[in-house]
């Protein structure tokens, strides 16, 4: 095979590989985001527990966060499973739903002291940022 | 380059594309399952802890 012919084959192969990679990298990005969100939720949970243990928030205030943490974790689980089954509709739906639940969770901390809110806000914003990053190109 | 040679090159590239795509799909599917399993394990832990707290 002449160098010119080799170049044609290599060029076609590179195009093929680039095409194959382009179709799969998006899913991996969402899967990694789902894992990152899960870690963020665990951080949120442990932060809330620590705030309660230190007396920064009451048991009632901690309890008020509980349904949102469960909803977010369930939605993230559905998101992670949807990635494996390549269910784009569920991925989009769960991301939108989680952003809504996150807003509700933030709203429950409105009555907290500014110092305490700042501590939980960090954990909440990590989850929100991960959702927003992954939503680019997914929810459109 | 003759038309026949181009045809052979295209067929070879097509075959290689198929192989590459199959390999990438298999590798990515395994990776996705692994990452997803890790995410699910964490979310299950979070939910279980939260439910235990509510019951307790």
N, CA and C atoms of all chains as a GROMACS GRO file, in nm:
protein
  588
    1UNK      N    1   0.085  -0.120   0.000
    1UNK     CA    2   0.000   0.000   0.000
    1UNK      C    3   0.088   0.125   0.000
    2UNK      N    4   0.056   0.217  -0.088
    2UNK     CA    5   0.139   0.338  -0.099
    2UNK      C    6   0.112   0.430   0.020
    3UNK      N    7   0.205   0.522   0.048
    3UNK     CA    8   0.183   0.616   0.159
    3UNK      C    9   0.052   0.694   0.144
    4UNK      N   10   0.019   0.728   0.020
    4UNK     CA   11  -0.103   0.807  -0.001
    4UNK      C   12  -0.226   0.726   0.038
    5UNK      N   13  -0.227   0.600  -0.005
    5UNK     CA   14  -0.341   0.513   0.029
    5UNK      C   15  -0.349   0.492   0.180
    6UNK      N   16  -0.231   0.476   0.240
    6UNK     CA   17  -0.228   0.458   0.385
    6UNK      C   18  -0.289   0.578   0.455
    7UNK      N   19  -0.254   0.697   0.403
    7UNK     CA   20  -0.307   0.819   0.465
    7UNK      C   21  -0.459   0.824   0.455
    8UNK      N   22  -0.512   0.780   0.342
    8UNK     CA   23  -0.658   0.780   0.324
    8UNK      C   24  -0.724   0.688   0.426
    9UNK      N   25  -0.667   0.569   0.442
    9UNK     CA   26  -0.723   0.473   0.537
    9UNK      C   27  -0.714   0.527   0.679
   10UNK      N   28  -0.596   0.583   0.712
   10UNK     CA   29  -0.578   0.638   0.848
   10UNK      C   30  -0.677   0.751   0.872
   11UNK      N   31  -0.693   0.836   0.772
   11UNK     CA   32  -0.787   0.948   0.785
   11UNK      C   33  -0.929   0.897   0.812
   12UNK      N   34  -0.969   0.797   0.733
   12UNK     CA   35  -1.103   0.740   0.753
   12UNK      C   36  -1.116   0.675   0.891
   13UNK      N   37  -1.008   0.609   0.936
   13UNK     CA   38  -1.011   0.545   1.067
   13UNK      C   39  -1.022   0.648   1.179
   14UNK      N   40  -0.946   0.757   1.164
   14UNK     CA   41  -0.952   0.864   1.266
   14UNK      C   42  -1.093   0.922   1.274
   15UNK      N   43  -1.152   0.943   1.156
   15UNK     CA   44  -1.291   0.994   1.153
   15UNK      C   45  -1.385   0.897   1.223
   16UNK      N   46  -1.364   0.768   1.197
   16UNK     CA   47  -1.450   0.666   1.258
   16UNK      C   48  -1.435   0.665   1.410
   17UNK      N   49  -1.310   0.672   1.457
   17UNK     CA   50  -1.285   0.672   1.602
   17UNK      C   51  -1.343   0.797   1.668
   18UNK      N   52  -1.322   0.912   1.602
   18UNK     CA   53  -1.374   1.037   1.656
   18UNK      C   54  -1.526   1.031   1.668
   19UNK      N   55  -1.588   0.974   1.566
   19UNK     CA   56  -1.733   0.961   1.566
   19UNK      C   57  -1.779   0.869   1.679
   20UNK      N   58  -1.709   0.756   1.697
   20UNK     CA   59  -1.746   0.662   1.803
   20UNK      C   60  -1.730   0.726   1.940
   21UNK      N   61  -1.620   0.801   1.958
   21UNK     CA   62  -1.596   0.865   2.087
   21UNK      C   63  -1.700   0.973   2.115
   22UNK      N   64  -1.736   1.048   2.011
   22UNK     CA   65  -1.831   1.159   2.028
   22UNK      C   66  -1.966   1.110   2.076
   23UNK      N   67  -2.006   0.991   2.033
   23UNK     CA   68  -2.139   0.941   2.072
   23UNK      C   69  -2.141   0.885   2.212
   24UNK      N   70  -2.024   0.853   2.269
   24UNK     CA   71  -2.024   0.789   2.401
   24UNK      C   72  -1.979   0.880   2.514
   25UNK      N   73  -1.902   0.984   2.485
   25UNK     CA   74  -1.848   1.065   2.593
   25UNK      C   75  -1.956   1.139   2.670
   26UNK      N   76  -2.066   1.176   2.602
   26UNK     CA   77  -2.174   1.247   2.669
   26UNK      C   78  -2.237   1.167   2.780
   27UNK      N   79  -2.261   1.039   2.754
   27UNK     CA   80  -2.321   0.952   2.854
   27UNK      C   81  -2.230   0.935   2.975
   28UNK      N   82  -2.102   0.921   2.949
   28UNK     CA   83  -2.007   0.904   3.059
   28UNK      C   84  -2.004   1.030   3.146
   29UNK      N   85  -2.014   1.143   3.080
   29UNK     CA   86  -2.016   1.271   3.154
   29UNK      C   87  -2.136   1.276   3.248
   30UNK      N   88  -2.252   1.234   3.201
   30UNK     CA   89  -2.372   1.235   3.284
   30UNK      C   90  -2.359   1.133   3.398
   31UNK      N   91  -2.302   1.016   3.367
   31UNK     CA   92  -2.284   0.913   3.471
   31UNK      C   93  -2.192   0.963   3.581
   32UNK      N   94  -2.083   1.027   3.542
   32UNK     CA   95  -1.991   1.081   3.642
   32UNK      C   96  -2.057   1.192   3.724
   33UNK      N   97  -2.143   1.270   3.657
   33UNK     CA   98  -2.216   1.376   3.728
   33UNK      C   99  -2.310   1.314   3.830
   34UNK      N  100  -2.377   1.204   3.792
   34UNK     CA  101  -2.468   1.137   3.885
   34UNK      C  102  -2.392   1.089   4.009
   35UNK      N  103  -2.272   1.040   3.987
   35UNK     CA  104  -2.190   0.997   4.102
   35UNK      C  105  -2.149   1.118   4.186
   36UNK      N  106  -2.112   1.227   4.118
   36UNK     CA  107  -2.073   1.349   4.189
   36UNK      C  108  -2.189   1.406   4.270
   37UNK      N  109  -2.310   1.400   4.213
   37UNK     CA  110  -2.429   1.449   4.284
   37UNK      C  111  -2.454   1.363   4.407
   38UNK      N  112  -2.439   1.231   4.392
   38UNK     CA  113  -2.459   1.140   4.507
   38UNK      C  114  -2.362   1.175   4.619
   39UNK      N  115  -2.236   1.200   4.583
   39UNK     CA  116  -2.138   1.238   4.684
   39UNK      C  117  -2.174   1.372   4.747
   40UNK      N  118  -2.225   1.464   4.663
   40UNK     CA  119  -2.268   1.594   4.714
   40UNK      C  120  -2.384   1.581   4.811
   41UNK      N  121  -2.477   1.490   4.781
   41UNK     CA  122  -2.592   1.468   4.870
   41UNK      C  123  -2.547   1.408   5.002
   42UNK      N  124  -2.450   1.318   4.995
   42UNK     CA  125  -2.400   1.259   5.119
   42UNK      C  126  -2.331   1.366   5.204
   43UNK      N  127  -2.261   1.455   5.138
   43UNK     CA  128  -2.197   1.567   5.209
   43UNK      C  129  -2.303   1.656   5.272
   44UNK      N  130  -2.409   1.682   5.196
   44UNK     CA  131  -2.521   1.762   5.247
   44UNK      C  132  -2.580   1.697   5.372
   45UNK      N  133  -2.602   1.566   5.364
   45UNK     CA  134  -2.660   1.491   5.475
   45UNK      C  135  -2.570   1.498   5.599
   46UNK      N  136  -2.442   1.474   5.580
   46UNK     CA  137  -2.347   1.474   5.692
   46UNK      C  138  -2.332   1.614   5.750
   47UNK      N  139  -2.338   1.716   5.664
   47UNK     CA  140  -2.330   1.855   5.711
   47UNK      C  141  -2.450   1.888   5.798
   48UNK      N  142  -2.569   1.848   5.750
   48UNK     CA  143  -2.691   1.874   5.827
   48UNK      C  144  -2.685   1.801   5.962
   49UNK      N  145  -2.636   1.678   5.961
   49UNK     CA  146  -2.623   1.602   6.086
   49UNK      C  147  -2.526   1.672   6.183
   50UNK      N  148  -2.416   1.720   6.127
   50UNK     CA  149  -2.316   1.786   6.210
   50UNK      C  150  -2.372   1.916   6.270
   51UNK      N  151  -2.450   1.988   6.190
   51UNK     CA  152  -2.510   2.113   6.238
   51UNK      C  153  -2.609   2.084   6.351
   52UNK      N  154  -2.683   1.975   6.337
   52UNK     CA  155  -2.778   1.937   6.443
   52UNK      C  156  -2.701   1.894   6.569
   53UNK      N  157  -2.598   1.814   6.548
   53UNK     CA  158  -2.520   1.764   6.663
   53UNK      C  159  -2.453   1.877   6.740
   54UNK      N  160  -2.414   1.982   6.668
   54UNK     CA  161  -2.347   2.094   6.734
   54UNK      C  162  -2.446   2.194   6.793
   55UNK      N  163  -2.574   2.172   6.768
   55UNK     CA  164  -2.676   2.261   6.822
   55UNK      C  165  -2.700   2.383   6.734
   56UNK      N  166  -2.641   2.387   6.617
   56UNK     CA  167  -2.659   2.502   6.527
   56UNK      C  168  -2.801   2.504   6.469
   57UNK      N  169  -2.860   2.388   6.451
   57UNK     CA  170  -3.000   2.380   6.407
   57UNK      C  171  -3.074   2.283   6.500
   58UNK      N  172  -3.204   2.301   6.507
   58UNK     CA  173  -3.285   2.215   6.593
   58UNK      C  174  -3.315   2.083   6.521
   59UNK      N  175  -3.368   1.989   6.597
   59UNK     CA  176  -3.406   1.860   6.536
   59UNK      C  177  -3.517   1.883   6.432
   60UNK      N  178  -3.608   1.975   6.462
   60UNK     CA  179  -3.717   2.005   6.369
   60UNK      C  180  -3.663   2.062   6.238
   61UNK      N  181  -3.562   2.147   6.249
   61UNK     CA  182  -3.501   2.205   6.128
   61UNK      C  183  -3.428   2.098   6.047
   62UNK      N  184  -3.363   2.007   6.119
   62UNK     CA  185  -3.294   1.897   6.050
   62UNK      C  186  -3.397   1.805   5.984
   63UNK      N  187  -3.506   1.777   6.057
   63UNK     CA  188  -3.611   1.690   6.004
   63UNK      C  189  -3.674   1.750   5.878
   64UNK      N  190  -3.682   1.882   5.874
   64UNK     CA  191  -3.745   1.949   5.758
   64UNK      C  192  -3.665   1.925   5.629
   65UNK      N  193  -3.536   1.902   5.644
   65UNK     CA  194  -3.453   1.877   5.525
   65UNK      C  195  -3.464   1.734   5.474
   66UNK      N  196  -3.503   1.645   5.564
   66UNK     CA  197  -3.502   1.502   5.535
   66UNK      C  198  -3.578   1.461   5.407
   67UNK      N  199  -3.703   1.508   5.390
   67UNK     CA  200  -3.775   1.467   5.268
   67UNK      C  201  -3.707   1.510   5.139
   68UNK      N  202  -3.642   1.625   5.143
   68UNK     CA  203  -3.573   1.675   5.024
   68UNK      C  204  -3.448   1.593   4.993
   69UNK      N  205  -3.378   1.556   5.100
   69UNK     CA  206  -3.258   1.473   5.079
   69UNK      C  207  -3.298   1.338   5.020
   70UNK      N  208  -3.407   1.282   5.070
   70UNK     CA  209  -3.454   1.153   5.017
   70UNK      C  210  -3.498   1.168   4.871
   71UNK      N  211  -3.574   1.274   4.843
   71UNK     CA  212  -3.621   1.296   4.704
   71UNK      C  213  -3.504   1.314   4.608
   72UNK      N  214  -3.406   1.392   4.652
   72UNK     CA  215  -3.290   1.417   4.567
   72UNK      C  216  -3.211   1.288   4.544
   73UNK      N  217  -3.196   1.208   4.648
   73UNK     CA  218  -3.122   1.082   4.635
   73UNK      C  219  -3.197   0.985   4.543
   74UNK      N  220  -3.329   0.980   4.557
   74UNK     CA  221  -3.408   0.891   4.470
   74UNK      C  222  -3.400   0.935   4.324
   75UNK      N  223  -3.406   1.066   4.304
   75UNK     CA  224  -3.397   1.119   4.167
   75UNK      C  225  -3.259   1.092   4.108
   76UNK      N  226  -3.156   1.107   4.189
   76UNK     CA  227  -3.020   1.082   4.140
   76UNK      C  228  -3.000   0.935   4.107
   77UNK      N  229  -3.061   0.849   4.187
   77UNK     CA  230  -3.054   0.705   4.159
   77UNK      C  231  -3.121   0.675   4.024
   78UNK      N  232  -3.237   0.736   4.003
   78UNK     CA  233  -3.307   0.717   3.876
   78UNK      C  234  -3.224   0.771   3.759
   79UNK      N  235  -3.155   0.883   3.785
   79UNK     CA  236  -3.068   0.942   3.683
   79UNK      C  237  -2.954   0.846   3.647
   80UNK      N  238  -2.890   0.790   3.750
   80UNK     CA  239  -2.778   0.698   3.726
   80UNK      C  240  -2.823   0.573   3.649
   81UNK      N  241  -2.942   0.524   3.682
   81UNK     CA  242  -2.992   0.404   3.614
   81UNK      C  243  -3.035   0.437   3.470
   82UNK      N  244  -3.088   0.559   3.451
   82UNK     CA  245  -3.132   0.601   3.317
   82UNK      C  246  -3.014   0.615   3.222
   83UNK      N  247  -2.898   0.653   3.276
   83UNK     CA  248  -2.779   0.667   3.192
   83UNK      C  249  -2.740   0.530   3.134
   84UNK      N  250  -2.746   0.428   3.219
   84UNK     CA  251  -2.708   0.294   3.175
   84UNK      C  252  -2.803   0.243   3.066
   85UNK      N  253  -2.932   0.274   3.083
   85UNK     CA  254  -3.029   0.229   2.983
   85UNK      C  255  -3.045   0.328   2.868
   86UNK      N  256  -2.962   0.434   2.870
   86UNK     CA  257  -2.962   0.534   2.763
   86UNK      C  258  -3.100   0.598   2.745
   87UNK      N  259  -3.164   0.626   2.859
   87UNK     CA  260  -3.299   0.685   2.858
   87UNK      C  261  -3.287   0.836   2.874
   88UNK      N  262  -3.273   0.904   2.762
   88UNK     CA  263  -3.248   1.050   2.763
   88UNK      C  264  -3.364   1.127   2.826
   89UNK      N  265  -3.486   1.080   2.803
   89UNK     CA  266  -3.604   1.148   2.858
   89UNK      C  267  -3.602   1.150   3.009
   90UNK      N  268  -3.569   1.035   3.069
   90UNK     CA  269  -3.562   1.027   3.215
   90UNK      C  270  -3.447   1.111   3.269
   91UNK      N  271  -3.335   1.111   3.199
   91UNK     CA  272  -3.220   1.192   3.241
   91UNK      C  273  -3.261   1.339   3.248
   92UNK      N  274  -3.324   1.387   3.140
   92UNK     CA  275  -3.369   1.527   3.137
   92UNK      C  276  -3.470   1.555   3.248
   93UNK      N  277  -3.566   1.466   3.262
   93UNK     CA  278  -3.672   1.485   3.363
   93UNK      C  279  -3.616   1.489   3.504
   94UNK      N  280  -3.524   1.400   3.535
   94UNK     CA  281  -3.468   1.395   3.671
   94UNK      C  282  -3.385   1.519   3.702
   95UNK      N  283  -3.313   1.568   3.602
   95UNK     CA  284  -3.231   1.689   3.625
   95UNK      C  285  -3.322   1.808   3.657
   96UNK      N  286  -3.428   1.825   3.579
   96UNK     CA  287  -3.522   1.936   3.602
   96UNK      C  288  -3.589   1.920   3.738
   97UNK      N  289  -3.631   1.797   3.770
   97UNK     CA  290  -3.698   1.771   3.898
   97UNK      C  291  -3.604   1.800   4.015
   98UNK      N  292  -3.479   1.759   4.001
   98UNK     CA  293  -3.384   1.780   4.110
   98UNK      C  294  -3.356   1.927   4.135
   99UNK      N  295  -3.352   2.006   4.028
   99UNK     CA  296  -3.330   2.150   4.046
   99UNK      C  297  -3.447   2.213   4.122
  100UNK      N  298  -3.569   2.163   4.095
  100UNK     CA  299  -3.688   2.212   4.166
  100UNK      C  300  -3.684   2.175   4.314
  101UNK      N  301  -3.648   2.050   4.343
  101UNK     CA  302  -3.641   2.003   4.483
  101UNK      C  303  -3.531   2.079   4.557
  102UNK      N  304  -3.423   2.104   4.487
  102UNK     CA  305  -3.312   2.177   4.549
  102UNK      C  306  -3.357   2.317   4.592
  103UNK      N  307  -3.437   2.383   4.509
  103UNK     CA  308  -3.490   2.516   4.545
  103UNK      C  309  -3.575   2.508   4.671
  104UNK      N  310  -3.655   2.400   4.681
  104UNK     CA  311  -3.739   2.382   4.800
  104UNK      C  312  -3.653   2.359   4.924
  105UNK      N  313  -3.547   2.282   4.908
  105UNK     CA  314  -3.456   2.256   5.020
  105UNK      C  315  -3.391   2.386   5.068
  106UNK      N  316  -3.350   2.468   4.970
  106UNK     CA  317  -3.289   2.597   5.006
  106UNK      C  318  -3.390   2.683   5.081
  107UNK      N  319  -3.517   2.679   5.036
  107UNK     CA  320  -3.622   2.760   5.098
  107UNK      C  321  -3.641   2.722   5.245
  108UNK      N  322  -3.624   2.595   5.278
  108UNK     CA  323  -3.644   2.553   5.418
  108UNK      C  324  -3.534   2.606   5.510
  109UNK      N  325  -3.424   2.648   5.452
  109UNK     CA  326  -3.315   2.699   5.536
  109UNK      C  327  -3.322   2.850   5.555
  110UNK      N  328  -3.427   2.912   5.500
  110UNK     CA  329  -3.438   3.059   5.507
  110UNK      C  330  -3.441   3.110   5.651
  111UNK      N  331  -3.504   3.031   5.740
  111UNK     CA  332  -3.519   3.076   5.878
  111UNK      C  333  -3.394   3.051   5.963
  112UNK      N  334  -3.297   2.984   5.905
  112UNK     CA  335  -3.176   2.953   5.981
  112UNK      C  336  -3.092   3.080   5.998
  113UNK      N  337  -2.997   3.076   6.092
  113UNK     CA  338  -2.908   3.191   6.108
  113UNK      C  339  -2.818   3.201   5.984
  114UNK      N  340  -2.772   3.321   5.952
  114UNK     CA  341  -2.686   3.336   5.832
  114UNK      C  342  -2.563   3.246   5.835
  115UNK      N  343  -2.502   3.230   5.952
  115UNK     CA  344  -2.381   3.147   5.962
  115UNK      C  345  -2.414   3.001   5.931
  116UNK      N  346  -2.523   2.954   5.986
  116UNK     CA  347  -2.562   2.814   5.965
  116UNK      C  348  -2.605   2.792   5.820
  117UNK      N  349  -2.677   2.889   5.767
  117UNK     CA  350  -2.721   2.879   5.626
  117UNK      C  351  -2.601   2.873   5.533
  118UNK      N  352  -2.500   2.952   5.566
  118UNK     CA  353  -2.380   2.955   5.481
  118UNK      C  354  -2.315   2.817   5.475
  119UNK      N  355  -2.317   2.747   5.588
  119UNK     CA  356  -2.254   2.615   5.593
  119UNK      C  357  -2.330   2.513   5.508
  120UNK      N  358  -2.462   2.514   5.519
  120UNK     CA  359  -2.540   2.416   5.442
  120UNK      C  360  -2.548   2.459   5.295
  121UNK      N  361  -2.542   2.591   5.271
  121UNK     CA  362  -2.552   2.642   5.134
  121UNK      C  363  -2.439   2.590   5.047
  122UNK      N  364  -2.323   2.573   5.108
  122UNK     CA  365  -2.208   2.523   5.032
  122UNK      C  366  -2.238   2.384   4.976
  123UNK      N  367  -2.290   2.299   5.063
  123UNK     CA  368  -2.323   2.162   5.020
  123UNK      C  369  -2.435   2.164   4.915
  124UNK      N  370  -2.534   2.250   4.935
  124UNK     CA  371  -2.646   2.258   4.840
  124UNK      C  372  -2.599   2.310   4.704
  125UNK      N  373  -2.511   2.409   4.707
  125UNK     CA  374  -2.465   2.468   4.581
  125UNK      C  375  -2.374   2.376   4.501
  126UNK      N  376  -2.304   2.288   4.571
  126UNK     CA  377  -2.221   2.190   4.500
  126UNK      C  378  -2.311   2.099   4.416
  127UNK      N  379  -2.422   2.058   4.476
  127UNK     CA  380  -2.517   1.972   4.403
  127UNK      C  381  -2.578   2.050   4.286
  128UNK      N  382  -2.617   2.175   4.313
  128UNK     CA  383  -2.679   2.257   4.207
  128UNK      C  384  -2.582   2.280   4.092
  129UNK      N  385  -2.457   2.312   4.126
  129UNK     CA  386  -2.358   2.339   4.022
  129UNK      C  387  -2.336   2.215   3.934
  130UNK      N  388  -2.329   2.100   3.998
  130UNK     CA  389  -2.309   1.976   3.920
  130UNK      C  390  -2.428   1.952   3.827
  131UNK      N  391  -2.548   1.978   3.879
  131UNK     CA  392  -2.668   1.961   3.796
  131UNK      C  393  -2.668   2.057   3.677
  132UNK      N  394  -2.630   2.181   3.705
  132UNK     CA  395  -2.632   2.281   3.598
  132UNK      C  396  -2.528   2.250   3.491
  133UNK      N  397  -2.412   2.203   3.537
  133UNK     CA  398  -2.306   2.170   3.440
  133UNK      C  399  -2.352   2.056   3.348
  134UNK      N  400  -2.409   1.953   3.410
  134UNK     CA  401  -2.449   1.837   3.329
  134UNK      C  402  -2.574   1.867   3.245
  135UNK      N  403  -2.653   1.965   3.289
  135UNK     CA  404  -2.776   1.996   3.215
  135UNK      C  405  -2.746   2.064   3.082
  136UNK      N  406  -2.628   2.125   3.071
  136UNK     CA  407  -2.591   2.191   2.945
  136UNK      C  408  -2.577   2.084   2.837
  137UNK      N  409  -2.657   2.095   2.737
  137UNK     CA  410  -2.652   1.997   2.627
  137UNK      C  411  -2.742   1.878   2.649
  138UNK      N  412  -2.794   1.862   2.772
  138UNK     CA  413  -2.885   1.749   2.799
  138UNK      C  414  -3.029   1.795   2.800
  139UNK      N  415  -3.054   1.908   2.869
  139UNK     CA  416  -3.189   1.962   2.874
  139UNK      C  417  -3.201   2.076   2.774
  140UNK      N  418  -3.247   2.046   2.657
  140UNK     CA  419  -3.266   2.152   2.555
  140UNK      C  420  -3.384   2.116   2.468
  141UNK      N  421  -0.499   0.716  -0.747
  141UNK     CA  422  -0.572   0.607  -0.682
  141UNK      C  423  -0.694   0.569  -0.768
  142UNK      N  424  -0.707   0.443  -0.799
  142UNK     CA  425  -0.818   0.401  -0.885
  142UNK      C  426  -0.946   0.388  -0.802
  143UNK      N  427  -1.056   0.378  -0.875
  143UNK     CA  428  -1.185   0.363  -0.805
  143UNK      C  429  -1.189   0.236  -0.722
  144UNK      N  430  -1.129   0.130  -0.775
  144UNK     CA  431  -1.128   0.003  -0.702
  144UNK      C  432  -1.049   0.014  -0.573
  145UNK      N  433  -0.937   0.087  -0.581
  145UNK     CA  434  -0.854   0.103  -0.462
  145UNK      C  435  -0.927   0.187  -0.356
  146UNK      N  436  -0.996   0.290  -0.402
  146UNK     CA  437  -1.073   0.374  -0.309
  146UNK      C  438  -1.181   0.290  -0.241
  147UNK      N  439  -1.243   0.205  -0.322
  147UNK     CA  440  -1.349   0.119  -0.269
  147UNK      C  441  -1.294   0.025  -0.160
  148UNK      N  442  -1.175  -0.029  -0.186
  148UNK     CA  443  -1.112  -0.118  -0.087
  148UNK      C  444  -1.080  -0.040   0.041
  149UNK      N  445  -1.028   0.083   0.022
  149UNK     CA  446  -0.993   0.166   0.138
  149UNK      C  447  -1.116   0.198   0.221
  150UNK      N  448  -1.225   0.231   0.151
  150UNK     CA  449  -1.349   0.264   0.221
  150UNK      C  450  -1.403   0.142   0.296
  151UNK      N  451  -1.395   0.025   0.229
  151UNK     CA  452  -1.443  -0.098   0.294
  151UNK      C  453  -1.360  -0.130   0.417
  152UNK      N  454  -1.226  -0.110   0.404
  152UNK     CA  455  -1.138  -0.136   0.518
  152UNK      C  456  -1.170  -0.041   0.633
  153UNK      N  457  -1.190   0.087   0.599
  153UNK     CA  458  -1.222   0.186   0.703
  153UNK      C  459  -1.356   0.156   0.768
  154UNK      N  460  -1.449   0.112   0.684
  154UNK     CA  461  -1.582   0.078   0.735
  154UNK      C  462  -1.573  -0.038   0.835
  155UNK      N  463  -1.491  -0.138   0.798
  155UNK     CA  464  -1.473  -0.253   0.887
  155UNK      C  465  -1.408  -0.209   1.018
  156UNK      N  466  -1.304  -0.122   1.005
  156UNK     CA  467  -1.234  -0.074   1.124
  156UNK      C  468  -1.327   0.012   1.210
  157UNK      N  469  -1.412   0.092   1.144
  157UNK     CA  470  -1.509   0.173   1.217
  157UNK      C  471  -1.601   0.083   1.300
  158UNK      N  472  -1.646  -0.022   1.235
  158UNK     CA  473  -1.735  -0.115   1.302
  158UNK      C  474  -1.668  -0.177   1.425
  159UNK      N  475  -1.542  -0.219   1.406
  159UNK     CA  476  -1.467  -0.278   1.518
  159UNK      C  477  -1.448  -0.175   1.629
  160UNK      N  478  -1.408  -0.054   1.590
  160UNK     CA  479  -1.381   0.052   1.688
  160UNK      C  480  -1.507   0.089   1.765
  161UNK      N  481  -1.617   0.100   1.691
  161UNK     CA  482  -1.744   0.135   1.754
  161UNK      C  483  -1.789   0.027   1.852
  162UNK      N  484  -1.773  -0.101   1.810
  162UNK     CA  485  -1.812  -0.212   1.898
  162UNK      C  486  -1.728  -0.212   2.025
  163UNK      N  487  -1.596  -0.190   2.006
  163UNK     CA  488  -1.505  -0.188   2.120
  163UNK      C  489  -1.540  -0.072   2.214
  164UNK      N  490  -1.561   0.046   2.153
  164UNK     CA  491  -1.594   0.165   2.233
  164UNK      C  492  -1.726   0.145   2.306
  165UNK      N  493  -1.824   0.089   2.238
  165UNK     CA  494  -1.954   0.066   2.299
  165UNK      C  495  -1.943  -0.029   2.418
  166UNK      N  496  -1.870  -0.140   2.398
  166UNK     CA  497  -1.856  -0.240   2.505
  166UNK      C  498  -1.783  -0.180   2.624
  167UNK      N  499  -1.675  -0.108   2.592
  167UNK     CA  500  -1.595  -0.048   2.700
  167UNK      C  501  -1.677   0.057   2.774
  168UNK      N  502  -1.746   0.143   2.698
  168UNK     CA  503  -1.824   0.248   2.758
  168UNK      C  504  -1.941   0.192   2.838
  169UNK      N  505  -2.006   0.091   2.785
  169UNK     CA  506  -2.118   0.030   2.858
  169UNK      C  507  -2.072  -0.026   2.992
  170UNK      N  508  -1.956  -0.090   2.992
  170UNK     CA  509  -1.903  -0.146   3.117
  170UNK      C  510  -1.867  -0.033   3.214
  171UNK      N  511  -1.808   0.073   3.159
  171UNK     CA  512  -1.771   0.188   3.243
  171UNK      C  513  -1.896   0.254   3.302
  172UNK      N  514  -1.998   0.271   3.216
  172UNK     CA  515  -2.122   0.335   3.260
  172UNK      C  516  -2.187   0.254   3.371
  173UNK      N  517  -2.189   0.120   3.354
  173UNK     CA  518  -2.249   0.034   3.457
  173UNK      C  519  -2.174   0.048   3.589
  174UNK      N  520  -2.042   0.056   3.578
  174UNK     CA  521  -1.958   0.066   3.699
  174UNK      C  522  -1.981   0.200   3.770
  175UNK      N  523  -1.981   0.308   3.693
  175UNK     CA  524  -2.002   0.442   3.753
  175UNK      C  525  -2.142   0.451   3.812
  176UNK      N  526  -2.240   0.401   3.735
  176UNK     CA  527  -2.378   0.404   3.781
  176UNK      C  528  -2.395   0.325   3.910
  177UNK      N  529  -2.330   0.210   3.918
  177UNK     CA  530  -2.341   0.126   4.039
  177UNK      C  531  -2.285   0.200   4.161
  178UNK      N  532  -2.177   0.272   4.138
  178UNK     CA  533  -2.118   0.348   4.250
  178UNK      C  534  -2.215   0.457   4.295
  179UNK      N  535  -2.276   0.527   4.198
  179UNK     CA  536  -2.371   0.634   4.231
  179UNK      C  537  -2.492   0.577   4.306
  180UNK      N  538  -2.542   0.464   4.258
  180UNK     CA  539  -2.659   0.401   4.321
  180UNK      C  540  -2.626   0.358   4.463
  181UNK      N  541  -2.505   0.304   4.483
  181UNK     CA  542  -2.465   0.260   4.618
  181UNK      C  543  -2.466   0.378   4.716
  182UNK      N  544  -2.418   0.493   4.668
  182UNK     CA  545  -2.414   0.611   4.757
  182UNK      C  546  -2.556   0.660   4.786
  183UNK      N  547  -2.639   0.669   4.680
  183UNK     CA  548  -2.776   0.719   4.702
  183UNK      C  549  -2.855   0.624   4.794
  184UNK      N  550  -2.833   0.494   4.777
  184UNK     CA  551  -2.901   0.397   4.865
  184UNK      C  552  -2.859   0.418   5.011
  185UNK      N  553  -2.731   0.446   5.029
  185UNK     CA  554  -2.678   0.468   5.165
  185UNK      C  555  -2.741   0.595   5.224
  186UNK      N  556  -2.750   0.700   5.142
  186UNK     CA  557  -2.808   0.827   5.188
  186UNK      C  558  -2.955   0.806   5.226
  187UNK      N  559  -3.029   0.737   5.141
  187UNK     CA  560  -3.172   0.714   5.166
  187UNK      C  561  -3.190   0.629   5.292
  188UNK      N  562  -3.111   0.522   5.306
  188UNK     CA  563  -3.123   0.433   5.422
  188UNK      C  564  -3.094   0.509   5.551
  189UNK      N  565  -2.991   0.593   5.547
  189UNK     CA  566  -2.954   0.669   5.667
  189UNK      C  567  -3.065   0.768   5.704
  190UNK      N  568  -3.121   0.829   5.601
  190UNK     CA  569  -3.227   0.928   5.625
  190UNK      C  570  -3.354   0.860   5.678
  191UNK      N  571  -3.386   0.744   5.621
  191UNK     CA  572  -3.505   0.672   5.667
  191UNK      C  573  -3.486   0.619   5.809
  192UNK      N  574  -3.365   0.574   5.841
  192UNK     CA  575  -3.336   0.525   5.976
  192UNK      C  576  -3.350   0.640   6.076
  193UNK      N  577  -3.308   0.757   6.034
  193UNK     CA  578  -3.316   0.874   6.120
  193UNK      C  579  -3.462   0.910   6.148
  194UNK      N  580  -3.543   0.905   6.043
  194UNK     CA  581  -3.685   0.938   6.057
  194UNK      C  582  -3.754   0.839   6.150
  195UNK      N  583  -3.720   0.710   6.135
  195UNK     CA  584  -3.781   0.608   6.221
  195UNK      C  585  -3.731   0.620   6.365
  196UNK      N  586  -3.600   0.649   6.376
  196UNK     CA  587  -3.541   0.660   6.509
  196UNK      C  588  -3.592   0.782   6.581
   0.00000   0.00000   0.00000
